[in-house]
């Protein structure tokens, strides 16, 4: 869907995406912390799997399990945060900005054709 500026009618529109970026960062941090907390299970599994190679293998396997748990947690949290932030951007914030007149507006404002806006 092409959006138009309700002030000048231009179709040169950009999105700000503030909530998406902020929620993605918060989600990544929360996911990494949750993943690191849950990584004890991964570290235990890695240590058990690493026992085949002896004590050094158990240490390396435990550390690798913890790192992988934190990475997967961070990725999952970041993806969930980005989706939530996009919903906030689309429905709550004035996420659009006109590149011609620098007017900020939301999705509901952009659905009004510019000619009807000026005739009112």
Number of C-alpha atoms within 10 A of each C-alpha: 4 8 19 23 27 23 19 16 19 15 15 14 19 14 16 15 18 16 22 22 17 15 22 25 18 18 24 26 18 18 25 25 18 17 26 23 15 15 26 16 16 23 24 18 17 22 23 17 16 19 17 11 12 12 12 13 17 21 18 16 23 24 19 18 23 22 18 17 24 24 19 18 25 25 18 19 24 25 19 17 24 23 15 16 20 19 14 18 22 18 12 13 17 20 20 24 19 22 15 13 13 14 15 20 19 19 17 11 18 19 14 15 15 17 12 9 13 11 6 5
